[in-house]
Amino acid sequence: MNRVAPFTTGNARLPWKTSKCSNALMCGRYSLVRLQGITKRFLVEKDRANVEKLASLFNLAPTEPAPVVIEEGETRIAISALFGLIPFWAKDAKIASQCINARAESVAERPAFRESFRRRRCLVPSDGYFEWQTEGKSRLPWRVVRKDGDLFAFAGLWDKSNGSKGETHSFTIITTETNGLTKQFHDRMPVILSRENESLWLAPYVTEPRTLTPLLKPYPADEMDLYRVTPDMNKAVFKDARAVERILQPSPSSDLFD
C-alpha cells in the first residue's frame, strides 16, 4: 500500500524549528498560471504589481515574489510580496522561511501574525497547490485544483518591513484542518476562501477574531480535484510549464484513496 508522507516544500534546507511563527510547514508550493484574469476576478482597482504583465508562476516557492490583493480604504490593490511573512518588528529577514504558514487555530495569538490578522489581511490568488506522496524511496508530487479550473484565493496575511534594501512587502498563507480529498497527504490544508467571503476577509473595518475565524474552514472536497505531476517538482528551482501538466489521473480504486 502507498504511504503518504506529511506535505513538504521539497526543499529540506528550510528551517523547521519552532519559532514565533508557525511550527510546521503545510502549504509551501503553489501555482498561478493565468495571471491575465486576476484584476477582473478579484476586482482590483490599482495594479501596483503589474499583474497582467507577469510571466506564469508554475512552481512558486517560499521567499519568492508573488502578487497578493489587499484593501486600503475601499480600494482593492494588487501588490508584489515575498512568500514568507517578515513581521514589521523582525530584526532578521530570515524569519520569513519560518513564517510561510499560519495555523487558523492560533493565528489570532501568535506574535508574528496577530496584528496582521486584525489589520493586514490579503487574498493570495492561485489556481493550484502541490502535495507530496511517498512511495518507497520516491516522492511523488500531486497538484490540487478546483474542479472547474477557476482561480481561487488563499486566505493570507501581509506585512511591511524596512531593512537594508528598503521597504519589503511579505505574506503568509493560513492553513486549517484538511478535507476528505487531501487527508491522505496531510492533516492540514491551505484555507481557500469561498468567493462570497473574500470581501469580508479583506474589509479593513473588520478586526474581531470572532468574525474572521469562522471563515478559516476546509474547502469542500467535492469542489476540488487532484492529479500527479512530474517528479521534477521535487526541486523548487523547477519553473517549467510541465510543473502543472497532468501525468496520471487518480483512480477511485487506487490505494491512495482506499
C-alpha positions in Angstrom: 0.0 0.0 0.0 1.3 3.5 -0.8 2.2 5.5 2.2 1.7 9.2 2.2 4.3 11.4 3.9 3.5 14.8 5.5 3.5 17.6 3.0 6.8 19.4 2.5 8.1 22.1 0.2 10.5 19.7 -1.5 13.3 21.9 -0.1 14.9 20.4 3.0 17.0 23.5 3.6 14.1 25.4 5.0 14.1 25.7 8.8 11.5 23.6 10.7 12.2 24.6 14.3 9.5 26.2 16.4 9.5 30.0 16.3 7.2 32.9 16.9 5.7 31.9 13.5 4.1 28.6 12.6 5.8 25.4 14.0 5.3 23.4 10.8 5.0 23.9 7.1 1.9 22.8 5.3 1.5 24.8 2.1 4.8 25.7 0.6 4.4 25.4 -3.2 1.6 26.7 -5.4 0.9 27.9 -9.0 -0.6 30.9 -10.7 -0.6 30.3 -14.4 -3.4 32.5 -15.7 -2.4 36.0 -14.5 -4.3 37.8 -17.1 -7.6 37.3 -15.4 -6.6 38.3 -11.9 -7.5 42.0 -11.9 -11.0 41.3 -13.1 -11.6 38.2 -11.0 -10.5 39.9 -7.7 -11.9 43.4 -8.5 -8.5 45.1 -8.5 -8.7 48.8 -9.0 -5.0 49.6 -8.6 -2.4 47.2 -10.0 0.9 48.1 -8.4 2.3 44.6 -9.2 1.7 44.9 -12.9 0.0 41.5 -12.7 -1.3 41.4 -16.2 2.3 41.6 -17.5 3.8 38.9 -15.2 5.0 35.6 -16.5 3.1 32.5 -15.4 4.2 31.1 -12.0 4.2 27.4 -12.4 6.0 26.5 -9.2 6.1 29.3 -6.7 8.2 28.5 -3.6 8.9 30.2 -0.3 10.8 33.6 -0.3 9.8 34.2 -4.0 7.7 37.2 -5.0 4.0 36.8 -5.9 1.0 39.1 -6.4 -1.4 39.5 -3.5 -4.6 41.6 -3.2 -5.0 44.0 -0.3 -7.6 46.6 0.5 -6.9 50.2 1.5 -10.0 52.2 2.4 -12.4 50.8 -0.1 -9.9 50.3 -2.9 -8.5 46.8 -3.8 -4.9 46.9 -4.7 -2.6 44.3 -6.2 0.9 44.4 -4.8 4.0 42.2 -5.1 5.1 40.5 -1.9 7.6 37.8 -0.8 6.1 34.4 0.2 7.0 34.1 3.9 5.9 36.8 6.3 8.5 39.2 7.7 6.8 40.9 10.7 7.4 44.7 10.9 9.3 44.2 14.2 11.6 41.4 12.9 15.4 42.2 13.1 16.3 39.4 10.6 14.5 38.8 7.3 15.5 35.1 7.5 12.4 34.7 9.8 10.4 34.6 6.5 11.3 31.0 5.8 9.7 30.1 9.2 6.6 32.1 8.5 5.3 30.6 5.3 2.1 29.4 7.0 -0.1 30.4 10.0 -2.4 28.0 11.7 -6.0 29.1 11.8 -6.4 27.9 15.4 -3.6 30.2 16.7 -3.2 33.0 14.2 -5.0 35.5 16.4 -2.5 34.9 19.2 0.9 34.2 17.5 3.2 37.2 17.9 4.2 37.2 14.2 0.6 37.1 13.0 -1.9 38.6 15.4 -1.5 42.3 14.3 -1.7 41.3 10.6 -4.7 39.1 11.3 -6.6 42.1 12.6 -5.4 44.8 10.2 -3.5 43.4 7.2 -5.3 40.5 5.6 -4.9 39.7 1.9 -6.1 37.4 -0.9 -3.4 35.2 -2.4 -4.5 34.3 -5.9 -3.8 30.8 -7.1 -5.0 28.1 -9.5 -3.5 25.1 -7.7 -1.1 24.0 -5.0 1.1 20.9 -4.5 1.2 18.0 -2.1 3.7 15.1 -1.9 3.2 11.3 -1.6 5.9 8.9 -0.5 6.1 5.6 -2.4 9.1 3.5 -1.3 12.0 5.8 -1.8 10.2 8.1 -4.2 8.5 11.3 -3.5 5.6 11.9 -5.9 4.2 15.4 -6.3 0.4 16.0 -6.9 -1.4 19.2 -7.9 -4.6 20.2 -6.1 -7.0 22.3 -8.1 -10.7 23.4 -8.3 -12.8 21.0 -10.4 -13.8 23.9 -12.7 -10.2 25.1 -13.1 -11.0 28.6 -11.9 -8.8 30.9 -10.0 -9.3 31.0 -6.2 -7.8 32.9 -3.2 -5.9 31.6 -0.2 -6.6 33.4 3.0 -3.4 35.4 3.6 -1.8 37.9 5.9 0.7 40.6 4.8 3.1 42.9 6.4 5.5 45.7 5.5 9.1 45.8 6.9 12.1 48.1 6.4 15.6 46.7 6.0 18.9 47.4 4.4 17.3 47.0 1.0 14.4 49.3 1.7 10.7 48.5 2.2 9.6 44.9 1.7 6.1 43.5 1.5 5.6 39.9 2.5 2.8 37.4 3.1 1.8 34.1 4.7 -0.9 31.6 3.9 -3.2 30.4 6.6 -3.9 26.7 7.0 -6.7 24.7 8.6 -7.7 21.1 9.0 -7.8 19.0 5.8 -10.8 17.9 3.9 -11.6 14.4 2.7 -9.8 14.7 -0.6 -6.4 15.7 0.8 -6.4 14.0 4.2 -4.1 11.2 2.9 -1.4 13.7 2.3 -1.5 15.7 5.4 -3.8 16.7 8.3 -3.6 20.3 7.2 -4.5 22.3 4.0 -4.4 25.9 3.0 -7.5 28.0 3.6 -9.3 28.6 0.3 -11.9 31.3 0.8 -15.3 31.0 -0.7 -15.9 33.8 -3.3 -18.6 35.3 -1.1 -16.3 35.6 1.8 -13.4 37.3 0.1 -14.9 40.8 0.6 -15.4 40.2 4.3 -11.8 38.8 4.7 -10.4 42.0 3.1 -12.6 44.5 4.9 -10.4 46.9 6.9 -13.2 47.6 9.4 -13.4 44.0 10.5 -10.9 43.4 13.2 -12.6 40.9 15.6 -11.4 37.3 15.6 -14.9 36.0 16.3 -15.9 37.4 12.9 -12.9 36.3 11.0 -12.1 32.8 12.4 -15.3 31.1 11.0 -14.0 31.9 7.5 -11.0 29.7 8.1 -12.6 26.4 7.3 -11.7 23.5 4.9 -12.7 24.0 1.3 -15.4 21.5 0.2 -13.7 18.3 -1.1 -16.4 17.8 -3.8 -15.4 21.0 -5.5 -11.7 20.0 -5.7 -9.6 17.6 -7.8 -6.0 16.4 -7.8 -3.6 14.8 -10.2 0.0 13.6 -10.4 2.6 15.9 -11.9 6.3 15.5 -12.9 8.8 14.4 -10.3 10.9 17.3 -11.4 8.6 19.3 -9.0 10.8 17.9 -6.2 13.1 20.8 -6.9 11.9 24.2 -6.0 14.1 25.6 -8.9 12.0 23.8 -11.5 9.9 26.5 -13.2 8.8 24.8 -16.4 5.2 24.6 -17.6 5.4 20.9 -17.1 5.1 21.5 -13.4 1.3 21.8 -13.8 0.8 19.2 -16.5 -1.2 16.0 -15.6 0.7 12.8 -15.8 -1.7 10.4 -14.0 -5.4 10.7 -13.3 -6.0 9.1 -9.8 -8.5 6.2 -9.8 -11.1 5.7 -7.1 -9.6 2.2 -6.7 -6.1 3.5 -6.0 -4.6 2.5 -2.6 -4.1 6.3 -2.1 -7.9 6.7 -1.7 -8.8 3.4 0.0 
